Structures are given as C-alpha cells and as structure tokens.
Amino acid sequence: MQKVDDAQAQIEFDRRVADEQKIEPTDWMPDDYRKNLIRQMSQHAHSEVIGMQPEGNWITRAPSLRRKAILLAKVQDEGGHGLYLYSATETLGITRSEMIEALQTRKAKYASIFNYPTLNWADIGAVGWLVDGAAIVNQIALQRTSYGPYSRAMIRICKEESFHQRQGYELIYAMAKGSPEQKEMAQDALNRFWWPSLMMFGPHDSDSAHSAKSMQWKIKRETNDVLRQRFIDQTVPQIEVLGLEMPDPEIKWNEEKGQYDSGEINWQEFYEVINGNGPCNHQRIKHHLKAHKDGEWVREAVRAYAEKQQAKKAANVA
C-alpha cells in the first residue's frame, strides 16, 4: 500500500515541479531529491563559511579605515549567508552538527576557489570582483530553484553579493588606474584568480555527476557551461575598461556565436584541488577545526540556558 501511495506522491511531486511550484519542507519529496539538495545546499553553506578565511586574513592589514570597514562588513555578510543556508538545509532533516562534521572530516566539499591564497591586497579586490561575480551568476539562477527555503535564502544573499562584487571591482579599478606598481598587482591578481573563478561553475556538463538530475528537478536552472560562458561574456568588457591584459590569450569575440571564445580550463588542477590537494586545503580545514573548538563555550552556554528555561517552564506548569 505504501508503494502505491509513494507512486501517487511522485506523480504529484513531478507535476508541481513542472508547474514551477515550490517544494516545501512538509511536502513529500523523493529521497534522491532530498539527498541532492542536502549535498548542494550544505556545500554552499560550507563555501560561505570557509570563504571568510582568505578575506578575514586581510582585515587587520587593510590600507585605510574605509577599506577595513568594507571588508569587515563583507566578511560578516558571508557568515550570515552560511547561517541562512545551514538553517535552510536543516529543514531537510539533517542537523547542523552533522553538516559540520562532514566538512571537518572532508566528506563534504566546498567551493574550490577558497583553497587558493590571498597573497596581497589586490587579491581582495579580485575575490570580490571575480569570485563573487561568478557566484552571483550562479546564484541568480538559484533564486528560481524548486526548493522553497533555498530559493528564498538566495533572494537575500544575491542582494548582498551584488555589493560584494561592486566593492571588489571598485578596489581593482582604483589599483588598475593607480601607480604602475598598483596596476601590476591588479594584473597579477586577475591572472591568478581568473581560472579558479571559471572552475567555480564545476566541470563540463558532460562530466558532471549531478547536473542532469538537478536540472530535471529544477534545483539547478541552467547548466555549468551556460553559466560559465555568461560570466566570461560579462567580465571581459570589465577587463577592457580596467585597461588590463586578458588573463587568457585565447579570449576572442566570436561574431557568429555572439559570445567570447576562450581557452580550456586545466581540469587536472580542478580535480586536484577538489580532492584536497590544493594550495590551502589543509590550512582551511585546520583553521575551521580550531575555530569550532574555540567556540565550544558558546554552544555550551546556549545549551545550559535552554535547559534552564525548560526547567523553569516545567516548574511553572507543575
């Protein structure tokens, strides 16, 4: 009897997804849909939190009070994004502790870009301009994802990410139009972060293990390659305005296609970083483990307070 009920529920689920209706936490959903969402959403949350590290490292070294305030606000936003996304993922029946354990034991992934170091101040601009710019291209599509809590979280996150991208571009613009030394730093940051930013969209669609199902369920609305091309097409004109050299010598306008051609990504490097062998993989997880341990007293205080309130409530009822 249960199988018949599930079959009917599957039909209704498919109909709602096809009709662009949101799936909510209390709705029936296939197990694979739930698992796919947990994987993607928790990975997204991990990326926001780990992404605080390469920028937080520069807060005390910002060249002016204005730049320091901007960076502080940005890092704080990223912590908030992680909170939204962890909370949204918890609606699928997984706990925050389980997600964090998966991250710290390397069972869960996060965006490969955050395993690259920020070597100088220009890198902070490149992260805002390129990394957050790539994230926005992907996240705008996620505002229409089929799972309600994820979709609603992305609406707020995208609004904040747009400011991150603008401040990054403004920083790089100031350096590109500054002294020869500053322009050289901006060019170097662009060269180093260009390819990792393209890798953020994931492998080619034909090589992606999850894209087909995610597209079918409308978790993802557009493919990796389509989103990556969109990012290239919107970023190349910005590089021209900056007066910087193209980080990829094969970038060329294709009149017939109405888009830019570009060189091939080093996918061996991508998989090396994803599998834990990037420049900063070990450092990022080590830092997260330390911060998590150092924050245990806060969690203990929260638990003690909750127990105290429950005991008080029980005493009042008695």
C-alpha positions in Angstrom: 0.0 0.0 0.0 2.9 2.3 0.8 4.4 1.9 -2.6 1.1 2.9 -4.2 1.0 6.0 -2.0 4.6 6.8 -2.9 3.8 6.4 -6.6 0.9 8.9 -6.4 3.1 11.2 -4.3 5.8 11.0 -7.0 3.2 12.0 -9.7 2.1 15.0 -7.7 5.7 16.0 -7.0 6.6 15.8 -10.6 3.5 17.9 -11.5 4.3 20.6 -9.0 7.9 20.9 -10.2 6.8 21.0 -13.8 4.3 23.8 -12.9 7.0 25.9 -11.2 5.5 25.4 -7.7 7.9 25.4 -4.8 8.5 22.3 -2.8 8.3 23.0 0.9 9.8 21.1 3.9 6.5 19.5 4.8 5.8 18.3 1.3 6.6 14.7 0.1 9.8 14.5 -1.9 11.9 11.7 -3.4 14.8 10.6 -1.3 17.2 11.3 -4.1 15.9 14.9 -4.4 16.4 15.4 -0.6 19.9 14.0 -0.7 20.8 16.1 -3.8 19.6 19.2 -2.0 21.5 18.4 1.2 24.7 17.9 -0.8 24.3 21.1 -2.8 23.0 23.4 0.0 25.4 22.2 2.7 28.3 22.6 0.2 27.1 26.1 -0.5 26.9 26.9 3.3 30.4 25.5 3.8 31.7 27.6 1.0 30.4 30.8 2.6 32.0 30.0 5.9 35.3 28.8 4.6 35.3 31.8 2.2 35.6 34.1 5.2 39.2 32.9 5.8 41.1 34.3 2.9 39.5 37.7 3.3 39.4 37.8 7.1 43.2 37.4 6.9 43.4 40.9 5.5 41.1 42.8 7.8 44.0 44.0 10.1 46.1 44.9 7.0 43.6 46.9 5.1 45.3 50.1 3.7 42.6 52.5 5.1 39.8 52.7 7.6 37.3 52.8 4.7 38.7 49.6 3.2 38.7 48.0 6.6 35.1 48.8 7.2 34.0 47.5 3.8 35.9 44.2 4.3 34.6 43.7 7.8 31.0 44.1 6.5 31.7 41.7 3.7 33.1 39.0 5.9 30.2 39.5 8.3 27.7 39.1 5.4 29.4 35.8 4.4 28.9 34.5 7.9 25.3 35.4 7.7 24.9 33.6 4.3 26.3 30.5 5.9 23.7 30.8 8.7 20.8 31.2 6.2 22.0 28.2 4.2 22.7 25.9 7.1 19.2 26.8 8.5 17.6 26.1 5.2 19.4 22.8 4.9 18.2 21.7 8.3 14.6 21.8 7.0 15.6 18.7 5.1 16.2 16.6 8.2 19.9 17.0 8.7 21.4 18.7 11.8 24.0 21.5 11.8 26.4 19.2 13.7 26.1 16.5 11.1 26.9 19.0 8.3 29.9 20.5 10.2 31.2 17.0 10.9 31.0 16.1 7.2 33.0 19.3 6.4 35.7 18.7 9.0 36.1 15.0 8.1 36.4 16.1 4.4 33.3 14.1 3.4 31.6 17.3 2.2 33.1 19.7 -0.3 33.1 23.5 -0.6 34.0 25.8 -3.5 37.5 25.0 -4.8 38.3 28.7 -5.2 38.7 29.1 -1.4 41.7 26.8 -1.5 43.8 29.5 -3.2 45.7 32.0 -1.1 45.2 35.8 -1.0 48.8 36.9 -1.4 48.4 40.7 -1.4 45.7 43.4 -1.1 44.8 43.3 -4.8 43.7 39.7 -4.3 40.9 41.0 -2.0 39.6 43.1 -5.0 39.9 40.0 -7.3 37.9 37.9 -4.8 35.1 40.5 -4.7 35.1 41.2 -8.4 35.7 37.7 -9.9 34.8 35.2 -7.2 31.7 37.0 -6.0 30.9 37.9 -9.6 30.9 34.2 -10.6 28.9 33.3 -7.5 26.2 35.9 -8.5 25.9 34.4 -12.0 25.2 31.1 -10.4 23.1 32.3 -7.5 20.7 34.5 -9.6 19.5 31.3 -11.3 19.2 29.6 -7.8 16.6 32.2 -6.8 14.2 30.2 -9.0 15.3 26.8 -7.6 12.4 24.4 -6.9 13.0 24.1 -3.1 11.3 26.9 -1.3 13.7 27.6 1.6 16.7 27.5 -0.7 15.1 29.9 -3.2 14.1 32.4 -0.5 17.5 32.3 1.1 19.1 33.1 -2.3 17.0 36.2 -2.9 18.6 37.9 0.1 22.0 36.5 -0.5 22.1 37.8 -4.1 21.2 41.3 -3.0 24.2 41.3 -0.6 26.6 39.6 -3.0 25.9 42.3 -5.6 27.6 44.8 -3.2 30.5 42.4 -2.7 31.1 42.3 -6.4 30.9 46.1 -6.8 33.3 46.8 -4.0 35.8 44.3 -5.4 35.6 45.9 -8.9 35.9 49.3 -7.4 39.1 48.2 -5.5 40.6 46.7 -8.6 39.7 49.8 -10.6 41.5 52.1 -8.2 44.6 49.9 -8.4 44.5 49.5 -12.2 44.2 53.3 -12.6 46.8 54.0 -9.9 50.6 53.7 -9.9 52.5 51.3 -12.2 53.1 49.1 -9.2 49.4 49.0 -8.2 48.4 48.2 -11.8 50.9 45.4 -11.9 49.4 44.0 -8.6 45.9 44.2 -10.1 47.1 42.4 -13.3 48.8 39.7 -11.2 45.6 39.1 -9.1 43.5 38.9 -12.2 45.9 36.4 -13.8 45.8 34.1 -10.7 42.1 34.3 -9.9 40.7 34.1 -13.4 41.0 30.3 -14.0 40.0 29.3 -10.5 36.9 31.6 -10.8 35.9 29.7 -14.0 36.3 26.4 -12.2 33.7 27.5 -9.6 31.0 26.6 -12.1 32.0 23.0 -11.9 33.0 20.5 -14.7 31.7 20.5 -18.2 28.0 19.3 -18.2 29.0 16.0 -19.8 31.3 15.3 -16.9 29.1 16.5 -14.0 27.7 13.7 -11.8 24.8 15.7 -10.5 23.8 18.2 -13.2 21.3 16.0 -15.1 19.2 15.2 -12.1 19.4 18.7 -10.7 18.2 20.1 -14.0 15.4 17.6 -14.1 14.2 18.6 -10.6 14.8 22.3 -11.3 17.2 22.5 -8.4 19.6 23.9 -11.0 18.0 26.1 -13.7 20.9 26.4 -16.1 23.9 24.2 -16.9 27.5 24.7 -15.7 28.8 25.6 -19.2 26.0 28.1 -19.9 26.6 29.9 -16.6 30.4 29.9 -17.1 30.0 31.4 -20.6 27.7 34.1 -19.2 30.4 35.0 -16.6 33.1 35.3 -19.3 30.9 37.4 -21.6 30.1 39.9 -18.8 33.6 40.1 -17.3 35.7 40.5 -20.5 34.3 44.0 -21.1 35.1 44.9 -17.5 38.7 43.9 -18.0 38.8 46.2 -21.1 37.5 49.1 -19.0 40.2 48.4 -16.4 42.9 48.6 -19.1 44.3 45.2 -18.0 45.6 42.5 -20.3 43.4 39.4 -20.8 44.3 36.6 -18.4 43.6 34.1 -21.2 45.4 34.9 -24.5 42.7 32.8 -26.4 39.8 35.2 -25.4 38.4 36.5 -28.7 34.9 37.7 -29.7 33.0 35.2 -31.9 30.7 37.2 -34.1 28.8 34.1 -35.3 28.1 32.8 -31.8 27.6 36.3 -30.3 30.0 35.4 -27.4 33.6 35.2 -26.4 35.7 32.1 -27.2 38.2 31.2 -24.5 40.9 28.7 -23.7 40.4 25.3 -22.0 40.5 25.1 -18.2 43.1 22.9 -16.6 40.7 20.3 -15.3 43.5 18.3 -13.7 44.2 21.2 -11.4 40.5 21.5 -10.6 40.2 17.9 -9.5 43.4 18.0 -7.5 42.0 20.9 -5.5 38.6 19.4 -5.1 40.2 16.2 -3.9 42.1 18.0 -1.1 45.4 18.7 -2.8 45.1 22.5 -3.4 47.5 25.1 -2.0 45.4 25.8 1.1 43.0 22.8 1.6 44.8 21.6 4.8 45.1 25.1 6.2 41.4 25.9 5.6 40.1 22.8 7.5 42.7 23.2 10.2 41.5 26.8 10.8 37.9 25.7 10.9 38.6 22.9 13.4 40.4 25.4 15.7 37.6 28.0 15.5 35.0 25.3 16.1 36.8 24.1 19.2 37.4 27.6 20.5 33.7 28.4 20.1 32.5 25.3 22.2 32.0 27.5 25.3 29.3 29.5 23.4 27.5 26.3 22.4 27.7 25.1 26.0 26.3 28.3 27.3 23.4 28.1 24.8 22.6 24.6 25.8 22.8 25.5 29.5 20.4 28.4 29.0 18.0 26.3 27.1 17.9 23.6 29.8 17.4 26.3 32.5 14.5 27.8 30.6 12.9 24.4 30.1 13.3 23.6 33.8 11.7 26.9 34.7 8.8 26.3 32.3 8.3 22.8 33.7 8.3 24.2 37.3 5.7 26.8 36.4 3.4 24.2 34.8 3.7 22.0 37.9 
